[in-house]
Amino acid sequence: MVTENLLLAVLPRTPSSRLVRYSITVGIVLLAALLRMALDETLKHYPLLLFVPAVFLAALLFDRGSGLLATVLSAIIAAWIFIPPEWSLSVGADQWFAVVLFVVIGCGITMITESRGLARSASDASVCD
């Protein structure tokens, strides 16, 4: 219960401008990419793993658009840098399923967190009435 209240206190109540939301979202994804680069040897078989929390954080902090941007940007960065052949958007046949699954899961995370945000807004509105 305390953790839930702390989380609700940290989350923004008023929407930021689109530029701010998307800029911070890009920063979150780039931070995940830098962390993934730092752990490249350890995570070489898991190119998309650290991008899942980035998608969740962007969707939780902001909105559906930020979550979808994080999902697509993460998939592009992972395909370009971490999935062989590196430094190419060409993804091998053995990796396509992982990328598509990541995008589907990222979209699902985004939609679920969007629903949570809408439910929270409705709850806040009913409390104010």
MDAnalysis code that builds the backbone (N, CA, C; Angstrom):
import MDAnalysis as mda
import numpy as np

u = mda.Universe.empty(387, n_residues=129, atom_resindex=np.repeat(np.arange(129), 3), trajectory=True)
u.add_TopologyAttr("name", ["N", "CA", "C"] * 129)
u.add_TopologyAttr("resid", np.arange(1, 130))
u.add_TopologyAttr("resname", ["MET", "VAL", "THR", "GLU", "ASN", "LEU", "LEU", "LEU", "ALA", "VAL", "LEU", "PRO", "ARG", "THR", "PRO", "SER", "SER", "ARG", "LEU", "VAL", "ARG", "TYR", "SER", "ILE", "THR", "VAL", "GLY", "ILE", "VAL", "LEU", "LEU", "ALA", "ALA", "LEU", "LEU", "ARG", "MET", "ALA", "LEU", "ASP", "GLU", "THR", "LEU", "LYS", "HIS", "TYR", "PRO", "LEU", "LEU", "LEU", "PHE", "VAL", "PRO", "ALA", "VAL", "PHE", "LEU", "ALA", "ALA", "LEU", "LEU", "PHE", "ASP", "ARG", "GLY", "SER", "GLY", "LEU", "LEU", "ALA", "THR", "VAL", "LEU", "SER", "ALA", "ILE", "ILE", "ALA", "ALA", "TRP", "ILE", "PHE", "ILE", "PRO", "PRO", "GLU", "TRP", "SER", "LEU", "SER", "VAL", "GLY", "ALA", "ASP", "GLN", "TRP", "PHE", "ALA", "VAL", "VAL", "LEU", "PHE", "VAL", "VAL", "ILE", "GLY", "CYS", "GLY", "ILE", "THR", "MET", "ILE", "THR", "GLU", "SER", "ARG", "GLY", "LEU", "ALA", "ARG", "SER", "ALA", "SER", "ASP", "ALA", "SER", "VAL", "CYS", "ASP"])
u.atoms.positions = np.array([
    [0.815, -1.187, 0.000],
    [0.000, 0.000, 0.000],
    [0.862, 1.255, 0.000],
    [1.919, 1.253, 0.795],
    [2.816, 2.415, 0.853],
    [3.506, 2.614, -0.482],
    [3.929, 1.529, -1.113],
    [4.594, 1.625, -2.410],
    [3.658, 2.201, -3.458],
    [2.401, 1.789, -3.451],
    [1.425, 2.300, -4.407],
    [1.222, 3.797, -4.215],
    [1.109, 4.242, -2.976],
    [0.936, 5.661, -2.704],
    [2.163, 6.454, -3.123],
    [3.343, 5.902, -2.915],
    [4.570, 6.565, -3.335],
    [4.608, 6.691, -4.853],
    [4.227, 5.635, -5.551],
    [4.192, 5.665, -7.005],
    [3.207, 6.705, -7.512],
    [2.032, 6.760, -6.914],
    [1.035, 7.755, -7.324],
    [1.519, 9.174, -7.053],
    [2.276, 9.355, -6.001],
    [2.789, 10.689, -5.680],
    [3.851, 11.134, -6.671],
    [4.599, 10.191, -7.210],
    [5.681, 10.522, -8.144],
    [5.159, 10.805, -9.545],
    [4.094, 10.136, -9.930],
    [3.581, 10.292, -11.291],
    [3.002, 11.688, -11.492],
    [3.235, 12.272, -12.681],
    [2.709, 13.609, -12.934],
    [1.181, 13.599, -13.036],
    [0.550, 14.617, -12.490],
    [-0.906, 14.724, -12.551],
    [-1.363, 15.535, -13.756],
    [-0.566, 16.502, -14.157],
    [-0.932, 17.329, -15.311],
    [-0.056, 16.938, -16.494],
    [-0.635, 16.836, -17.666],
    [0.150, 16.445, -18.836],
    [1.149, 17.533, -19.231],
    [2.332, 17.089, -19.593],
    [3.360, 17.997, -20.094],
    [3.116, 18.229, -21.573],
    [3.829, 19.186, -22.145],
    [3.696, 19.411, -23.580],
    [4.228, 18.198, -24.340],
    [3.774, 18.043, -25.548],
    [4.192, 16.908, -26.370],
    [5.705, 16.902, -26.559],
    [6.295, 18.065, -26.778],
    [7.746, 18.155, -26.972],
    [8.495, 17.644, -25.744],
    [8.045, 18.047, -24.576],
    [8.697, 17.608, -23.336],
    [8.536, 16.099, -23.156],
    [7.321, 15.595, -23.330],
    [7.074, 14.158, -23.164],
    [7.923, 13.327, -24.112],
    [7.941, 13.705, -25.375],
    [8.680, 12.919, -26.359],
    [10.186, 13.074, -26.196],
    [10.639, 14.242, -25.789],
    [12.081, 14.438, -25.558],
    [12.556, 13.570, -24.399],
    [11.793, 13.553, -23.316],
    [12.166, 12.712, -22.173],
    [12.080, 11.236, -22.548],
    [11.099, 10.872, -23.357],
    [10.971, 9.485, -23.820],
    [12.202, 9.067, -24.619],
    [12.648, 9.919, -25.529],
    [13.861, 9.627, -26.307],
    [15.055, 9.490, -25.361],
    [15.129, 10.355, -24.356],
    [16.210, 10.264, -23.378],
    [16.194, 8.962, -22.607],
    [15.015, 8.509, -22.214],
    [14.885, 7.239, -21.493],
    [15.376, 6.084, -22.363],
    [14.978, 6.083, -23.637],
    [15.395, 5.009, -24.549],
    [16.904, 5.067, -24.797],
    [17.441, 6.266, -24.975],
    [18.888, 6.391, -25.174],
    [19.665, 5.957, -23.934],
    [19.131, 6.252, -22.763],
    [19.764, 5.792, -21.533],
    [19.759, 4.264, -21.456],
    [18.659, 3.652, -21.857],
    [18.595, 2.186, -21.900],
    [19.602, 1.629, -22.899],
    [19.753, 2.308, -24.038],
    [20.721, 1.860, -25.048],
    [22.156, 1.981, -24.530],
    [22.450, 3.070, -23.824],
    [23.792, 3.232, -23.257],
    [24.077, 2.173, -22.199],
    [23.091, 1.886, -21.377],
    [23.253, 0.836, -20.373],
    [23.434, -0.521, -21.045],
    [22.678, -0.756, -22.108],
    [22.811, -2.008, -22.861],
    [24.200, -2.129, -23.481],
    [24.735, -1.003, -23.987],
    [26.098, -1.010, -24.546],
    [27.126, -1.326, -23.457],
    [26.939, -0.760, -22.282],
    [27.870, -1.001, -21.182],
    [27.847, -2.459, -20.741],
    [26.710, -3.103, -20.874],
    [26.561, -4.506, -20.476],
    [26.548, -5.448, -21.679],
    [27.157, -5.015, -22.769],
    [27.071, -5.762, -24.029],
    [27.542, -7.210, -23.901],
    [28.638, -7.422, -23.230],
    [29.157, -8.785, -23.123],
    [28.217, -9.669, -22.297],
    [27.656, -9.125, -21.263],
    [26.761, -9.891, -20.394],
    [25.422, -10.173, -21.065],
    [24.921, -9.199, -21.834],
    [23.593, -9.312, -22.432],
    [23.620, -9.585, -23.936],
    [24.699, -10.134, -24.442],
    [24.822, -10.292, -25.897],
    [23.729, -11.161, -26.514],
    [23.141, -12.061, -25.745],
    [22.073, -12.917, -26.274],
    [20.674, -12.343, -26.013],
    [20.625, -11.178, -25.381],
    [19.346, -10.540, -25.031],
    [19.343, -9.081, -25.493],
    [19.283, -8.843, -26.793],
    [19.442, -7.470, -27.301],
    [18.306, -6.521, -26.932],
    [17.141, -7.034, -26.599],
    [15.984, -6.169, -26.345],
    [15.620, -6.059, -24.860],
    [16.285, -6.784, -24.015],
    [15.884, -6.916, -22.617],
    [15.788, -5.581, -21.878],
    [16.779, -4.739, -21.978],
    [16.780, -3.491, -21.212],
    [15.850, -2.427, -21.784],
    [15.301, -2.676, -22.949],
    [14.370, -1.715, -23.530],
    [12.942, -1.894, -22.992],
    [12.633, -3.042, -22.437],
    [11.293, -3.270, -21.881],
    [11.010, -2.308, -20.724],
    [11.918, -2.165, -19.753],
    [11.653, -1.181, -18.696],
    [11.569, 0.256, -19.222],
    [12.302, 0.571, -20.270],
    [12.242, 1.911, -20.855],
    [10.861, 2.183, -21.437],
    [10.301, 1.202, -22.118],
    [8.949, 1.343, -22.672],
    [7.944, 1.510, -21.540],
    [8.057, 0.674, -20.517],
    [7.138, 0.752, -19.388],
    [7.220, 2.108, -18.692],
    [8.437, 2.588, -18.456],
    [8.618, 3.866, -17.775],
    [8.041, 5.018, -18.591],
    [8.307, 5.034, -19.885],
    [7.776, 6.108, -20.741],
    [6.253, 6.088, -20.762],
    [5.669, 4.908, -20.883],
    [4.210, 4.801, -20.910],
    [3.610, 5.163, -19.560],
    [4.263, 4.781, -18.484],
    [3.760, 5.062, -17.145],
    [3.841, 6.551, -16.827],
    [4.950, 7.177, -17.164],
    [5.138, 8.587, -16.842],
    [4.287, 9.508, -17.705],
    [4.072, 9.131, -18.955],
    [3.440, 10.065, -19.878],
    [2.126, 9.519, -20.436],
    [2.163, 8.972, -21.637],
    [0.916, 8.567, -22.273],
    [1.183, 7.498, -23.314],
    [0.129, 7.161, -24.024],
    [0.209, 6.134, -25.063],
    [1.217, 6.503, -26.146],
    [1.214, 7.744, -26.571],
    [2.145, 8.170, -27.622],
    [3.591, 7.989, -27.213],
    [3.901, 8.316, -25.973],
    [5.270, 8.149, -25.486],
    [5.651, 6.678, -25.402],
    [4.715, 5.837, -24.970],
    [4.991, 4.403, -24.910],
    [5.211, 3.801, -26.282],
    [4.401, 4.219, -27.246],
    [4.580, 3.707, -28.610],
    [5.874, 4.226, -29.230],
    [6.209, 5.501, -28.962],
    [7.484, 6.042, -29.451],
    [8.642, 5.261, -28.854],
    [8.589, 4.985, -27.565],
    [9.651, 4.216, -26.914],
    [9.753, 2.815, -27.507],
    [8.628, 2.206, -27.807],
    [8.629, 0.863, -28.385],
    [9.300, 0.847, -29.757],
    [8.868, 1.742, -30.627],
    [9.407, 1.774, -31.995],
    [10.881, 2.177, -31.988],
    [11.216, 3.211, -31.234],
    [12.603, 3.664, -31.167],
    [13.512, 2.586, -30.587],
    [13.047, 1.900, -29.565],
    [13.829, 0.808, -28.971],
    [14.072, -0.313, -29.974],
    [13.041, -0.680, -30.720],
    [13.187, -1.746, -31.715],
    [14.183, -1.338, -32.800],
    [14.121, -0.081, -33.231],
    [15.052, 0.390, -34.264],
    [16.482, 0.411, -33.741],
    [16.688, 0.953, -32.544],
    [18.040, 1.007, -31.972],
    [18.590, -0.391, -31.747],
    [17.771, -1.280, -31.213],
    [18.233, -2.653, -30.972],
    [18.586, -3.342, -32.285],
    [17.750, -3.171, -33.305],
    [18.033, -3.792, -34.605],
    [19.305, -3.204, -35.218],
    [19.509, -1.926, -35.041],
    [20.644, -1.255, -35.669],
    [21.960, -1.555, -34.963],
    [21.936, -1.584, -33.627],
    [23.191, -1.696, -32.882],
    [23.445, -3.084, -32.311],
    [22.419, -3.739, -31.788],
    [22.652, -4.931, -30.983],
    [22.308, -6.257, -31.646],
    [21.549, -6.227, -32.723],
    [21.176, -7.473, -33.393],
    [22.047, -7.641, -34.632],
    [22.724, -8.794, -34.757],
    [23.596, -8.998, -35.932],
    [22.799, -9.004, -37.223],
    [23.334, -8.466, -38.298],
    [24.611, -7.750, -38.380],
    [24.498, -6.350, -37.770],
    [25.442, -6.022, -36.886],
    [25.439, -4.736, -36.204],
    [25.601, -3.596, -37.200],
    [25.086, -2.425, -36.800],
    [25.153, -1.192, -37.577],
    [24.436, -1.327, -38.906],
    [23.361, -2.077, -38.881],
    [22.505, -2.259, -40.051],
    [21.097, -2.548, -39.544],
    [20.109, -2.073, -40.256],
    [18.731, -2.371, -39.875],
    [18.270, -3.721, -40.401],
    [19.154, -4.402, -41.085],
    [18.852, -5.734, -41.587],
    [18.873, -6.716, -40.411],
    [17.748, -7.349, -40.153],
    [17.638, -8.298, -39.046],
    [17.592, -9.696, -39.628],
    [18.404, -10.575, -39.092],
    [18.443, -11.947, -39.573],
    [17.114, -12.661, -39.345],
    [16.884, -13.694, -40.124],
    [15.623, -14.441, -40.043],
    [15.397, -15.011, -38.642],
    [16.465, -15.339, -37.945],
    [16.325, -15.908, -36.608],
    [15.988, -14.862, -35.546],
    [16.072, -13.583, -35.889],
    [15.791, -12.524, -34.927],
    [14.479, -11.783, -35.169],
    [13.844, -12.002, -36.318],
    [12.610, -11.281, -36.622],
    [11.521, -11.541, -35.590],
    [11.381, -12.777, -35.194],
    [10.342, -13.108, -34.224],
    [10.545, -12.341, -32.920],
    [11.787, -12.251, -32.454],
    [12.080, -11.532, -31.209],
    [11.723, -10.057, -31.326],
    [12.034, -9.442, -32.463],
    [11.732, -8.024, -32.653],
    [10.217, -7.803, -32.720],
    [9.529, -8.633, -33.472],
    [8.066, -8.501, -33.583],
    [7.418, -8.743, -32.224],
    [7.877, -9.742, -31.497],
    [7.342, -10.019, -30.163],
    [7.591, -8.841, -29.226],
    [8.765, -8.234, -29.299],
    [9.061, -7.056, -28.488],
    [8.081, -5.924, -28.796],
    [7.826, -5.682, -30.073],
    [6.907, -4.607, -30.463],
    [5.491, -4.907, -29.959],
    [5.049, -6.146, -30.075],
    [3.715, -6.519, -29.585],
    [3.639, -6.344, -28.064],
    [4.651, -6.794, -27.353],
    [4.672, -6.657, -25.894],
    [4.751, -5.184, -25.504],
    [5.569, -4.405, -26.206],
    [5.665, -2.972, -25.926],
    [4.338, -2.263, -26.127],
    [3.629, -2.618, -27.191],
    [2.300, -2.030, -27.428],
    [1.326, -2.461, -26.335],
    [1.410, -3.716, -25.914],
    [0.550, -4.194, -24.833],
    [0.823, -3.473, -23.521],
    [2.088, -3.309, -23.179],
    [2.468, -2.566, -21.968],
    [1.916, -1.150, -22.041],
    [2.051, -0.540, -23.207],
    [1.581, 0.828, -23.397],
    [0.077, 0.927, -23.208],
    [-0.668, 0.017, -23.789],
    [-2.129, 0.066, -23.673],
    [-2.588, -0.195, -22.233],
    [-1.925, -1.107, -21.545],
    [-2.295, -1.390, -20.157],
    [-2.004, -0.190, -19.264],
    [-0.850, 0.438, -19.439],
    [-0.539, 1.607, -18.615],
    [-1.439, 2.788, -18.975],
    [-1.848, 2.882, -20.234],
    [-2.794, 3.922, -20.631],
    [-4.137, 3.700, -19.932],
    [-4.579, 2.455, -19.864],
    [-5.830, 2.135, -19.162],
    [-5.729, 2.484, -17.687],
    [-4.581, 2.210, -17.087],
    [-4.357, 2.566, -15.692],
    [-4.449, 4.078, -15.506],
    [-3.867, 4.818, -16.424],
    [-3.928, 6.276, -16.349],
    [-5.342, 6.807, -16.483],
    [-6.115, 6.218, -17.395],
    [-7.501, 6.641, -17.568],
    [-8.339, 6.304, -16.331],
    [-8.093, 5.137, -15.750],
    [-8.819, 4.747, -14.539],
    [-8.460, 5.676, -13.385],
    [-7.203, 6.046, -13.298],
    [-6.770, 6.969, -12.244],
    [-7.416, 8.337, -12.422],
    [-7.486, 8.816, -13.663],
    [-8.127, 10.109, -13.935],
    [-9.610, 10.063, -13.568],
    [-10.271, 8.966, -13.910],
    [-11.689, 8.821, -13.578],
    [-11.882, 8.762, -12.061],
    [-10.978, 8.084, -11.376],
    [-11.048, 7.994, -9.914],
    [-10.833, 9.365, -9.290],
    [-9.868, 10.107, -9.784],
    [-9.611, 11.450, -9.277],
    [-10.821, 12.357, -9.507],
    [-11.451, 12.222, -10.657],
    [-12.618, 13.051, -10.974],
    [-13.791, 12.712, -10.060],
    [-13.983, 11.433, -9.755],
    [-15.093, 11.048, -8.886],
    [-14.856, 11.481, -7.442],
    [-13.596, 11.529, -7.027],
    [-13.277, 11.972, -5.670],
    [-13.543, 13.477, -5.543],
    [-13.257, 14.222, -6.610],
    [-13.459, 15.671, -6.585],
    [-14.938, 16.047, -6.582],
    [-15.780, 15.161, -7.115],
    [-17.228, 15.462, -7.197],
    [-17.898, 15.330, -5.905],
])
